[in-house]
């Protein structure tokens, strides 16, 4: 079984560097996908209220036989649930669907509405972390200005910012800002929704390393120090995606992917 390394969050907790993302996976298919991932050795699943598949994720966790304490489960607050009271209601609904009394990481899915609304939601998140129902808290799709607003108005730095990162969208400035403030960069759509697996540079590199283009692209994100959450529903692809911790790209190849 593949041993996935952990990253240390700014609250002192550990998060697996690799997990399964379930964006665009229907609730009817997500239970089987999560069970396949857990059987393959994944111990981290990323869902969201907006994905409408928290029920299926919760069913998979319950059926897996894997102790809840061994799993790292992330979900996210819908953009229309910003504000303090709405955030608390949204969180309770997510817990009910996940059939759990806590989540390991809770994220604001998008800095929608006004700054006051997402700041008020963040204050609810602070309370959820304080009472242990959200072990760590973070955000998704936040830019530097949004992050500064949270810092300035609450003093609490998110543990994670989940954003789209791949060679065509390296987010260099944002990642540097994250590093400065101890925020883990979590990369979603690391294959650019499958588009980059057809890239000629990635394909040539895959032949040279004896890997798949997807593995090359995932390894690129891993070597940047990011947390990565590729999506798949195919058991063979789920296993293949995880098999990226026993080789390294050279510095030249890392640069070539980003600058091709």
C-alpha positions as CSV (number, residue, x, y, z in Angstrom):
1,X,0.0,0.0,0.0
2,X,1.3,3.5,-0.9
3,X,2.4,5.5,2.1
4,X,1.2,9.1,1.7
5,X,3.2,11.7,3.4
6,X,1.6,14.4,5.6
7,X,1.9,18.1,5.5
8,X,1.8,20.1,8.7
9,X,-0.9,22.8,9.0
10,X,-0.4,26.1,10.7
11,X,-2.7,24.8,13.6
12,X,-0.2,21.9,14.2
13,X,-2.4,19.2,12.7
14,X,-1.3,16.9,9.9
15,X,-3.1,16.5,6.6
16,X,-2.3,13.8,4.0
17,X,-0.7,15.4,0.9
18,X,-2.8,13.4,-1.4
19,X,-6.6,12.7,-1.4
20,X,-9.6,11.9,-3.5
21,X,-11.6,14.8,-4.9
22,X,-15.3,14.2,-5.7
23,X,-16.3,17.3,-7.6
24,X,-18.8,16.4,-10.4
25,X,-19.2,12.9,-9.1
26,X,-23.0,12.1,-8.8
27,X,-24.2,11.0,-5.4
28,X,-25.2,7.7,-7.0
29,X,-21.6,7.0,-8.0
30,X,-19.6,8.6,-5.2
31,X,-20.0,5.8,-2.7
32,X,-18.3,3.3,-5.0
33,X,-15.5,5.8,-5.9
34,X,-14.7,6.5,-2.3
35,X,-14.8,2.9,-1.4
36,X,-12.3,2.1,-4.2
37,X,-10.1,4.9,-3.0
38,X,-10.1,3.7,0.6
39,X,-9.3,0.2,-0.5
40,X,-6.4,1.6,-2.6
41,X,-4.9,3.3,0.5
42,X,-6.4,6.8,0.3
43,X,-7.2,8.2,3.7
44,X,-8.5,11.6,2.6
45,X,-11.7,12.6,0.8
46,X,-12.7,16.1,-0.3
47,X,-16.3,16.9,-0.9
48,X,-18.6,20.0,-0.6
49,X,-22.2,20.9,0.1
50,X,-22.4,22.3,-3.4
51,X,-21.4,18.9,-4.9
52,X,-24.6,17.3,-3.6
53,X,-22.8,14.1,-2.8
54,X,-22.0,14.3,0.9
55,X,-24.6,11.6,1.6
56,X,-22.8,9.2,-0.6
57,X,-19.4,10.1,0.9
58,X,-20.8,9.5,4.4
59,X,-22.3,6.1,3.3
60,X,-18.9,5.0,1.9
61,X,-17.1,6.0,5.1
62,X,-19.7,4.1,7.2
63,X,-19.4,1.0,5.0
64,X,-15.6,1.0,4.6
65,X,-14.7,-0.4,8.0
66,X,-11.9,2.2,8.2
67,X,-11.9,3.8,11.6
68,X,-13.1,7.4,11.4
69,X,-10.0,8.6,13.3
70,X,-7.8,7.3,10.4
71,X,-9.6,9.4,7.8
72,X,-9.2,13.1,6.9
73,X,-12.6,14.4,5.6
74,X,-13.0,17.8,4.1
75,X,-16.2,19.6,3.1
76,X,-17.1,23.1,2.2
77,X,-19.7,25.8,2.9
78,X,-21.9,26.8,0.0
79,X,-21.4,30.3,-1.4
80,X,-25.1,31.2,-0.6
81,X,-24.6,30.2,3.1
82,X,-22.3,33.0,4.0
83,X,-22.9,34.9,7.2
84,X,-22.6,33.6,10.8
85,X,-26.0,31.9,11.3
86,X,-26.2,30.6,7.7
87,X,-22.7,29.1,8.1
88,X,-23.7,27.3,11.3
89,X,-26.8,25.9,9.6
90,X,-24.8,24.8,6.6
91,X,-22.2,23.1,8.7
92,X,-24.9,21.1,10.7
93,X,-26.5,20.0,7.4
94,X,-23.1,18.7,6.1
95,X,-22.4,16.8,9.3
96,X,-25.8,15.2,9.1
97,X,-25.2,14.1,5.5
98,X,-21.7,12.8,6.3
99,X,-23.0,10.9,9.3
100,X,-20.2,12.3,11.4
101,X,-19.9,14.4,14.5
102,X,-16.9,16.4,13.1
103,X,-15.0,17.2,9.9
104,X,-11.2,17.3,9.7
105,X,-11.2,20.4,7.5
106,X,-14.1,22.9,6.8
107,X,-13.6,25.4,4.0
108,X,-15.5,28.5,2.8
109,X,-16.0,27.4,-0.8
110,X,-15.9,30.8,-2.4
111,X,-15.5,34.5,-1.3
112,X,-18.9,35.4,-2.7
113,X,-21.3,38.0,-1.4
114,X,-19.7,40.9,0.5
115,X,-16.5,40.9,2.6
116,X,-18.7,41.3,5.7
117,X,-20.6,38.1,4.8
118,X,-17.5,35.9,4.4
119,X,-15.9,37.5,7.4
120,X,-19.0,36.6,9.5
121,X,-18.9,33.1,8.1
122,X,-15.2,32.9,9.1
123,X,-16.1,33.9,12.7
124,X,-18.6,31.0,12.7
125,X,-15.7,28.8,11.5
126,X,-13.6,30.0,14.4
127,X,-16.3,28.9,16.8
128,X,-16.6,25.5,15.1
129,X,-12.8,25.0,15.4
130,X,-12.9,26.0,19.1
131,X,-15.6,23.4,19.9
132,X,-13.8,20.7,17.9
133,X,-16.5,20.0,15.4
134,X,-14.2,21.4,12.6
135,X,-10.7,20.3,13.5
136,X,-9.1,22.7,11.0
137,X,-10.6,25.6,9.0
138,X,-9.7,27.1,5.7
139,X,-10.9,28.6,2.5
140,X,-11.2,27.8,-1.2
141,X,-10.8,30.1,-4.3
142,X,-9.6,33.0,-2.1
143,X,-7.2,35.5,-3.6
144,X,-4.6,37.5,-1.8
145,X,-7.0,40.5,-1.1
146,X,-9.6,38.1,0.3
147,X,-7.0,36.5,2.6
148,X,-5.8,39.8,3.8
149,X,-9.3,40.8,4.7
150,X,-9.7,37.7,6.9
151,X,-6.3,38.4,8.6
152,X,-7.1,42.0,9.2
153,X,-10.6,41.5,10.6
154,X,-10.2,38.3,12.5
155,X,-6.6,37.6,13.1
156,X,-7.1,33.9,12.2
157,X,-5.1,32.6,9.3
158,X,-6.7,29.8,7.2
159,X,-4.9,26.5,7.4
160,X,-5.6,25.8,3.7
161,X,-6.5,27.6,0.6
162,X,-7.9,25.3,-2.1
163,X,-7.3,26.7,-5.6
164,X,-6.9,25.4,-9.1
165,X,-3.2,24.7,-9.7
166,X,-1.5,22.9,-12.6
167,X,1.3,23.8,-15.1
168,X,-0.9,26.1,-17.1
169,X,-2.0,27.9,-13.9
170,X,0.9,27.7,-11.4
171,X,-0.4,30.5,-9.1
172,X,3.1,31.5,-8.3
173,X,2.3,34.7,-6.5
174,X,-0.5,33.2,-4.5
175,X,1.6,30.2,-3.5
176,X,4.4,32.5,-2.3
177,X,1.8,34.5,-0.2
178,X,0.6,31.2,1.2
179,X,4.2,30.2,2.1
180,X,4.8,33.5,3.8
181,X,1.7,33.0,6.0
182,X,2.0,29.2,6.6
183,X,-1.1,28.4,4.5
184,X,-1.1,25.0,2.7
185,X,-1.9,25.3,-1.0
186,X,-4.4,22.6,-2.0
187,X,-4.5,22.0,-5.7
188,X,-7.8,21.0,-7.3
189,X,-8.2,20.2,-11.0
190,X,-4.4,19.3,-11.1
191,X,-4.9,17.8,-14.6
192,X,-6.8,20.8,-15.8
193,X,-10.0,18.7,-16.0
194,X,-8.1,16.1,-18.0
195,X,-6.9,18.5,-20.7
196,X,-3.2,18.4,-19.8
197,X,-2.9,14.6,-20.0
198,X,-3.0,15.2,-23.8
199,X,-0.2,17.7,-23.7
200,X,2.8,16.7,-25.8
201,X,5.4,17.7,-23.2
202,X,3.7,15.7,-20.5
203,X,3.3,12.7,-22.8
204,X,7.0,12.8,-23.9
205,X,8.1,13.1,-20.2
206,X,5.8,10.2,-19.3
207,X,7.5,8.0,-21.8
208,X,10.9,8.9,-20.5
209,X,10.0,8.2,-16.9
210,X,7.9,5.1,-17.6
211,X,4.8,6.8,-16.1
212,X,1.5,8.1,-17.3
213,X,1.0,11.8,-18.2
214,X,-1.4,12.1,-15.3
215,X,1.3,10.8,-12.9
216,X,3.8,13.3,-14.3
217,X,1.4,16.2,-13.7
218,X,0.4,15.1,-10.3
219,X,4.1,14.7,-9.3
220,X,4.7,18.2,-10.5
221,X,2.2,19.5,-7.9
222,X,3.5,17.2,-5.2
223,X,7.1,18.5,-5.7
224,X,5.9,22.1,-5.3
225,X,4.8,21.1,-1.8
226,X,1.1,21.3,-2.6
227,X,-1.7,19.0,-1.4
228,X,-3.3,17.4,-4.4
229,X,-6.9,16.0,-4.8
230,X,-7.5,14.5,-8.3
231,X,-10.9,13.2,-9.1
232,X,-11.7,9.8,-10.7
233,X,-14.5,7.2,-10.4
234,X,-12.5,4.4,-12.2
235,X,-10.8,2.1,-9.7
236,X,-7.7,1.6,-11.9
237,X,-7.3,5.3,-12.4
238,X,-7.8,6.0,-8.6
239,X,-4.9,3.5,-7.9
240,X,-2.7,4.9,-10.7
241,X,-3.1,8.5,-9.5
242,X,-1.9,7.6,-6.0
243,X,1.3,5.9,-7.3
244,X,3.3,9.1,-7.5
245,X,5.5,8.9,-4.4
246,X,8.3,6.6,-5.7
247,X,9.9,8.8,-8.3
248,X,11.0,12.5,-8.7
249,X,11.0,14.9,-11.6
250,X,14.3,16.8,-12.2
251,X,14.4,20.5,-11.7
252,X,14.7,20.9,-15.4
253,X,11.6,18.9,-16.0
254,X,9.7,20.8,-13.3
255,X,10.5,24.0,-15.1
256,X,9.8,22.6,-18.6
257,X,6.3,21.6,-17.6
258,X,5.5,25.1,-16.3
259,X,7.3,27.0,-19.2
260,X,6.5,24.8,-22.2
